[in-house]
């Protein structure tokens, strides 16, 4: 069974892994710093939004840390993909409701709304980035 290694054939895989890991760890920490902000964007049909925010924060910290460790990299990358799928409804909810733009000044509301819509396809890019770490070096050099 092949495993993901530290670097790809073009030398970019290792530094981008650190960027990815730190981004998810940082995002996860923010869930604990401002849980009510995140809870506002949880779709209303989901129960216990603050608990879900803490759970997703734990997942982001754990998976971000895991992608930095060779032994857990592949499983953590798959976990990041699953997490991105799981939080997609919240991103759709933010884009289709006023919940995320309510507290913003009117002058930047249009920009913020556009950013929320741009974020939706960006989820696919983030999934592809994580998927890159589910593959071994021999698979990425083909």
C-alpha positions in Angstrom: 0.0 0.0 0.0 1.5 3.3 -1.0 1.5 6.2 1.4 1.6 10.0 0.9 5.2 11.2 1.2 6.6 14.6 2.3 7.0 16.1 -1.1 5.8 15.9 -4.7 7.9 15.7 -7.8 7.8 19.5 -8.2 8.8 20.4 -4.7 5.6 22.3 -3.8 3.8 19.7 -1.8 5.7 20.1 1.4 5.4 23.8 1.9 1.7 23.8 0.8 1.1 21.1 3.4 2.3 23.4 6.1 0.1 26.2 4.8 -2.9 23.9 4.7 -2.3 22.5 8.2 -1.9 26.0 9.7 -4.9 27.4 7.9 -7.2 24.6 9.3 -5.6 24.9 12.8 -6.1 28.7 12.8 -9.7 28.4 11.5 -10.4 25.8 14.2 -9.1 28.0 16.9 -11.3 30.8 15.7 -14.3 28.6 16.3 -13.5 28.8 20.0 -12.6 32.5 20.0 -15.9 33.6 18.4 -18.3 30.7 18.6 -21.5 32.9 18.4 -20.3 34.4 15.1 -20.0 30.9 13.6 -23.2 29.7 15.2 -25.2 32.4 13.4 -24.3 30.9 10.0 -25.3 27.3 11.0 -28.5 26.6 9.0 -31.6 26.8 11.3 -32.6 23.2 10.6 -29.5 21.9 12.4 -29.7 21.5 16.2 -27.4 23.0 18.8 -25.4 25.4 16.5 -22.8 26.3 19.2 -22.1 22.6 19.8 -21.7 22.1 16.0 -19.3 25.1 15.9 -17.2 23.6 18.7 -17.3 20.2 17.0 -16.2 21.6 13.7 -13.5 23.6 15.4 -12.1 20.4 17.0 -12.2 18.7 13.7 -10.4 21.5 12.0 -7.6 21.6 14.6 -7.3 17.8 14.6 -7.3 17.4 10.9 -5.0 20.4 10.3 -2.6 18.9 12.8 -3.0 15.5 11.2 -2.1 16.6 7.7 1.3 17.8 9.1 2.2 14.3 10.3 3.2 11.7 7.8 1.6 8.8 9.6 -1.9 10.5 9.7 -1.6 12.7 6.5 -3.8 10.6 4.2 -6.6 10.0 6.7 -6.5 13.6 7.8 -6.7 14.8 4.1 -9.7 12.6 3.6 -11.1 14.0 6.8 -10.7 17.5 5.5 -12.6 16.6 2.4 -15.4 15.1 4.5 -15.4 18.2 6.7 -15.7 20.5 3.7 -18.6 18.5 2.5 -20.2 18.7 5.9 -19.9 22.5 6.3 -21.1 23.2 2.7 -24.7 23.7 3.8 -23.6 26.5 6.2 -21.7 28.1 3.3 -24.8 27.9 1.1 -26.9 29.3 3.9 -24.5 32.2 4.3 -24.7 32.9 0.5 -28.5 32.7 0.3 -29.5 34.5 3.5 -28.7 37.8 5.1 -27.3 36.1 8.2 -23.6 36.8 7.3 -24.1 40.4 6.0 -26.6 41.7 8.6 -23.9 43.4 10.7 -21.9 44.8 7.8 -21.9 48.4 6.7 -24.1 48.9 3.6 -21.1 50.1 1.6 -19.4 46.7 1.7 -22.5 44.5 1.7 -22.3 43.8 -2.0 -18.6 42.8 -1.9 -19.3 40.6 1.1 -22.2 38.9 -0.7 -20.1 38.3 -3.8 -17.4 36.8 -1.6 -19.9 34.4 -0.1 -20.9 33.2 -3.5 -17.3 32.9 -4.6 -16.6 30.8 -1.5 -18.9 28.0 -2.8 -16.8 26.9 -5.8 -13.7 27.6 -3.7 -14.8 24.6 -1.5 -14.1 22.4 -4.5 -10.6 23.9 -4.8 -10.0 23.2 -1.1 -11.2 19.6 -1.6 -8.8 19.1 -4.5 -6.0 20.5 -2.4 -6.7 18.1 0.4 -7.1 15.2 -2.1 -3.5 15.9 -3.3 -2.4 14.7 0.1 -4.4 11.5 -0.2 -2.2 10.3 -3.0 1.3 8.9 -2.9 4.3 10.6 -4.7 4.3 7.9 -7.3 0.7 8.7 -8.2 1.3 12.5 -8.4 4.3 12.0 -10.7 2.4 10.1 -13.3 
